[in-house]
Amino acid sequence: MATPYGQRAAGREGWVKIVGLGPGNEALITPEASNALSEATDVVGYVPYVERVAPRPGLTRHGSDNREEIRRAEQALEMAAAGRRVAVVSSGDPGVFAMGAAVFEALEAGEPAWRALDIQVLPGVSAMLAASARLGAPLGHDFCCINLSDNLKPWALIEKRLRLAAEADFAMAFYNPRSRSRPEGFARALDVLREACGLDRPIMFARAVSTPEERLRVVTLGEATPEMADMRTLVMVGSSLTRRIPAGREGSEWVYTPRSVLSSEVDR
């Protein structure tokens, strides 16, 4: 089936590279990702992420709305089939609630010929890992990561996963905690966490990590309010073993979760 981007040019092999742009600071973009962006003829992604890629001769940028993941994945595959070198960009790591899964979903449902394309996933520094590093090592032992958005899954499933993660005593990282269109969701999540973990468990808010707007805050679940988070905030909740250490700078502290668990601590 012909694509809207024309027939493949003779001798020209297209590819799709699914690229992680990191959390915001250009220093956190990997050399592998930078090389892919320098070789691409086209960049596809959500508008704010596409705009992070500097324009240059020979590069076409294709920005689209945040809820058009499958269509932009199909667009990338179509262009690669026509011989273009396409970078599909996501913030953070493309395999964490981002375009990696969308491209493979489009690949599975799409043209059989697409499966012969050169497709690579290039990892990036996720917001979760960047935030953890800025705060210390709150994810230093077993942890889980949950997307709190109910756009693609029901709230009942989110609540079930929150309760089970708390029961298993994982440290937890949360993406997409609170949007303008559904501000009540994070309040419900906090209620579940307080019930399951108690009021003294540390909760961390890391907003716009690695950018000039970065803000870090550590409080207890009892002190937390829904307004402390927005869609640019990565939220983490410690396990029962997570510790807070006052740092040398006034008003600052480190947070970490020990690497070992004693048998006497399992049922705490």
Secondary structure, 3 states (H helix, E strand, C coil): CCCCCCCCCCCCCCEEEEEECECCCHHHCCHHHHHHHHHCCEEEEEHHHHCCCCCCCCCEEEEECCCCHHHHHHHHHHHHHCCCEEEEEECECCCCCCHHHHHHHHHHHCCHHHHHCEEEEECCCCHHHHHHHHHEECCCCCEEEEECCCCCCCHHHHHHHHHHHHHCCCEEEEECCCCCCCCHHHHHHHHHHHHHHCCCCEEEEEECCCCCCCEEEEEECCCCCHHHCCCCEEEEECCCCCEEEECCCCCCEEEECCCCCCHHHCCC
